[in-house]
Amino acid sequence: MSLDPPGYILSLQNNIRARPISWEGAVRAKTITDADLKKIKAIDKVRKEQRKQTVESDVDTYTTLLLGSGETKSIFESTAKRTDILNYMLVLAGDLIEDVPALTDSLVNHPHPYKPFVPLLKQSNNAEDPIPLLTSAVLASLLSRGLVAHPKSTAEIDEALPKLYSYIAALSNTSDSNLQDIAVQEYSALLRTSKSRQQFWQQRKETLGPLVDVLRSATGGKDTESTLYSGGSTAASVRSAAESTIKVGGGVGLQLLYHVLLVIWQLSFEGRLVGKGLDEEHDIIPLYTQLLRVSPKEKTTRLLLGTLYNLLSYNKSTLMPAALPAKLPAILKNLKTRHLNDEDLLEDLDKLSEMVDEYTSAQTTVSEYAAEINSGHLRWSPPHKNGDFWRENALKVIETENGELCKKLAEILSKDWSSDKQVLAIGCNDVAFLVKECPEKRGQLEKFGLKGRVMALMQDENESVRWESLRAVGEWLRYSFEGGQS
């Protein structure tokens, strides 16, 4: 999927192209050779087609100019102290990679295709410095093609890709939306192969976090002109607006939102690898369900549905329990009542709805609860606060597979959950109901470690956790005072 280059980069590149450079002075200073200058002049400020013909007639020479060969330095190494020439050559290299496929093929098959560029990523710590910024654009373009040309990877890719990801991650972590958009577009260019997606996931602490922050900001307010909430005439007026001016929740621009969603959609093709982590670390199903509510365009809705389908297809048992309390089925039904035109969107909507309906119809309340417990992550789904559920099923929960559900509940409660304290509150709630409905099983529950843990959680810093643990301990004490076994 090809994206238009970010406007910020285009403006910077056009500015650099227009600057005069003292080429002859560089030759006199022996920064570049006379032969280098002739090669550059032959393709400098000429029509694109003429430039393409010139390079195609001498691909090896231009490959050597950009990457070096043997004892011959790359132009980027020989002009390291001339920032004006470096900037210009980075812009020129980017143009050549885009416009001359024969040269690009030669570059990615060079023994060291990324060596001249990787050091330039650390030329400056300033995110707006043009040299690292332009280098990342060139390197992303070149690496994206190298990844496709060498799907089994190479030592050169293995070295360059993590370093480029780290640089892009720093860009995405700024508050400048222009730099963020550059970052996500470069990610998107790279995430075309399984290898690059796996590496992105391996570095997710730096790569993924800032992108999820953008998505959480986007849920900050309901967009009244979204495809989900608006009528036809309003939606048409949104489509006719300049996309750069459309904002969703948290002031997130539509273009940035779309590009972030595109990156995570690409990542979702590794659903088996990333699904559980996205759930445990980012509560991805509730987040995406909320984003569906505020999605301002069909193209963003399409990416949301496609990502959910990919993730749920690979991880039904672990992720689907989160879909029901997040009210995904209701959102999908609401979407089906809208006048939507995008064929891919409609296809994904039908497939996802069918999958969710099939799962919902197959669930009994006990199996739904068991699936959530076995996922290892509790949410306030319907069974937890339903007194009828516990009256009918508490004993079954305790005795299922010799207490396996209670052992799993004890395992969940044994963790700290510092970033999601509601898990502990929900677990204590469940213990309270188990004791209330099956007081004769208190000894068994204590052997699982549930009594000791809920007593310890009475000292937790979180008010909800303290309240629910107090309620659970209260049930234990109530039956002790009434003369039962403690």
Secondary structure, 3 states (H helix, E strand, C coil): CCCCCCHHHHHHHHHHHHCCCCHHHHHHCCCCCHHHHHHHHHHCCCCHHHHHHHHHCCHHHHHHHHHCECCECCHHHHCCCCHHHHHHHHHHHHHHHHHCHHHHHHHHCCCCCCCCCHHHHHCCCCCCCHHHHHHHHHHHHHHHHHHHHCCCCCHHHHHHHHHHHHHHHHHHCCCCHHHHHHHHHHHHHHCCCHHHHHHHHHCHHHHCHHHHHHHHHHCCCCCCCCCCCCCHHHHHHHHHCCHHHCECHHHCEHHHHHHHHHHHHHHHHHHHHHHHHHHHHHCHHHHHHHHHHHCCCHHHHHHHHHHHHHHHHHCHHHHHHHHCCCCHHHHHHHHHCCCCCCHHHHHHHHHHHHHHHHHHHHCCHHHHHHHHHHHCCCCCCHHHHCHHHHHHHHHHHHHHHHHHHHHHHHHHHCCCCCCCCHHHHHHHHHHHHHHHHCHHHHHHHHHCCHHHHHHHHHHCCCHHHHHHHHHHHHHHHHHHHCCCCC
